[in-house]
């Protein structure tokens, strides 16, 4: 019995030793993936070692497909080069993969094929018959837009609907829009919404906003009602990207009750709400010019200003100059602007410089004004550089500041600020 107990204790100690050793091992952090960024296609092409287009069209097909994929489908549109990409796909010999990439490129870029359009349509149609969803949608897009073919809404709708039936998201969007507008088919908003419901929420939200934007143009009460309903649904479906539907709802002639409902939905998200939606809401409240509305607008602008939103900072500057905003509220505005300035936002430093210079919402202080203007000027803000330079030149108790003031004017002028150039010319003529 004792020997069994000894064995058990020995096993437990060994297990504990192994566990301690395992715990002592240093866990190496997972390396972060390197994200490559490029200013344009030329920069990307050179970095990858890809040749000019005249040489690239002679490459083997697999290599052409690799390069064309980057040229046509890069997430950043400014890095794409449709001319380069389509040239590689249309250079023979081709393949089914090339046609499918051709379709994807058509759906993602604005492009005209000229006298090659009939050949492109034949390729798309042939691959569509083999089950390529994007080929169906691309064929419909060419007919819809009339790119080097007679524009034909009816034919476009048939192809879009085919793409939608087989589950292509672009086809579903186009079918829904055509039904909402009555383009190529009878207008049927109820049917349009049924097709839209097949999309995932974020994409459906964008489609609802686009449908609403188009049908509201009719100005009929029925379409206005449907449009407002779709915009509210868009906000509900994707509240973190509610800027576009909120802008349309709050800036056009929708009923006040609908606008209030939209603002309630934005408020419900709190600080997590889409900043663009918050900004639009604050701008609408500001225009209502009622004390409670203006105060709510200022609160929202404070939140946005602390995140560096330049428009919000501008509105806070205006709020400091309002006589109907009380001292305690102005103190809070100054505190928000100081938070933004401390975070490195030059526009906030510039506003604070003006506030302390003129005594707007605060007790005037030239020293504090100069400190904030200098902070903005050092961040290469041409207006702040001009204001700081003029302030130094106009100082009567610090004649040694003249040379520094002129240097700031020169920097401002180099940055394209016209008043700085005019001031320098005047100084030179004296």
Protein Blocks (a to p, Z undefined) as FASTA:
>chain_A
ZZmmmmmmmmmmmmmmmmmmmmmpccdddddddddddfblklmmmmnopacfklmmmpcf
klmmmmmmmmmmgfblklpcfklmmmmmmpccddfklmmmmmmmmmmpccdekjmlmmmm
mmmmmmmmnopaklmmmmmmmmmnopoiacdfklmmmmmmmmmmnopaklmmmmmmmmmn
opoiacdfklmmmmmmmpcfklmmmmmmmmmmmmmmnopaklmmmmmmmmmmmmmmmmml
mmmmmmmmmmmccdfklmmmmmmmmmmnmmmbcfklmmmmmmmmmmnopaklmmmmmmmm
mmmmmnopaklmmmmmmmmmpmkbcfklmmmmmmmmmmmmmnopaklmmmmmmmmmnopo
iacdfklmmmmmmmmmmnopaklmmmmmmmmmmpmklmmlmmmmmmmmmmmmmnopaklm
mmmmmmmmZZ
